[in-house]
Amino acid sequence: MASIQSALTDADWMKLSADLSSQIGELRARAVVLDLTLMDVMDSFATRVLRTLAQTVTLRGAQTILVGIQPDVAIAMVQLGLAQRLDGILTALNLEHGLDMAEALV
Amino acid sequence: MKLDTLTISEDEVISRKDFLEFRDDDLKALVDAHEMAQTYAEPVIEDFYQYLLSFSHGRSFFQDPVVLARVKQAQKNYFLDLTRGDYGPEYVKNRLRIGAVHQRIGLPFQTYLGMYNWYLRNVANRFFEAYADNPGHALKLLLSLTKLVFFDVGLAMEVYLRTIEEQQEAIKELSTPVLQLREGLLILPIVGALNSARARQLTEQLLRAIASRRAKMVVMDVTGVPAVDSKVANHLVQTVAASRLMGATVIVTGLTPEVAQALVAIGVDLSSVKTAGDLQSGIEEAELLLGYRVVKVETAP
């Protein structure tokens, strides 16, 4: 599980991405839950990183679940056309729902 | 339309008068005509109601003789107000009030304008009669009066426009309830035409409800939406996508055969949207996905 703080720089995103994909192997993880509750802005770069991350995770044999996207962020993402890029990634309302979902996968 | 909410700031009044170029000499010309106005106020008002009552729609508004007498008195007061020279806050308030009264009895704005036009024409004749030896002055006086009348018409129009806005607000609030049917299942019945503003408000309301009610499924029923064009369909797709980002699945129900055909014909891609024929099957599917099983209780006959 990873919780993402409100302001991540582009470099932070890249590091998170690298860390996660290596840890999936070490921990033999089947699901990655990314908590985005604290994020109040979601730009195209962050969306792209999430997508690449999800694809990498899939290749490593696990599933990504995004949780805690806020209403305003969701609206903004849809209006910017970023939502389609996350097609195929699982989503859940909050951490609790996301963990339930992850348990069902494991 | 509540009267106490109906105000126009002093700055706005000044800027409107300024735009009409209503200046001190206009005011003076009107005040000078006050004496003349007093002499013909009565006959003009009488003529005015005779004219008004000669039309069937005019008659329909002033059937009651008591009302008619009161309206005539009010009209006479207004008539004299026009040349009284005091066009301050009290005057503005009165104009707004009169506008609100006309709006409330359902007088069409066209009739309102027609009445003003008749009044201007009638008074113009009287001006030129009174100043037969000096038509230049009559014209100047008429132009000053026209400025003031346009100012008044603007105030009356304000009432009509604000009423329309208020009604639109009310309709917007009324028509987007988000209802919880079961734990984790919301129903969103959409009734009435969708435009961009309403669709955006609807999306926000739904997303907030998803967060607060911890919903996993939403059944959106569009049976009550008269027409679904590409714009509206796009809004629906966006609402569905935004809900998905928050972890809720949306099932759209109630797309009538005509609407479905129209959507296919204009080439809207709804493949990313889950649909069900009617509200019932949408709810059944949602219950199934949430793990509910509805069982009929067998009661002894």
Interface residues (C-beta under 8 A of the other chain):
Chain A: L66 V67 I69 Q70 P71 V73 A74 I75 M77 V78 Q79 A83 Q84 L86 D87 T91 A92 L93 N94 H97 G98
Chain B: R200 T203 E204 L207 R208 I210 A211 R214 A215 K216 Q238 T239 A241 A242 S243 R244 L245 M246 G247 A248 S272
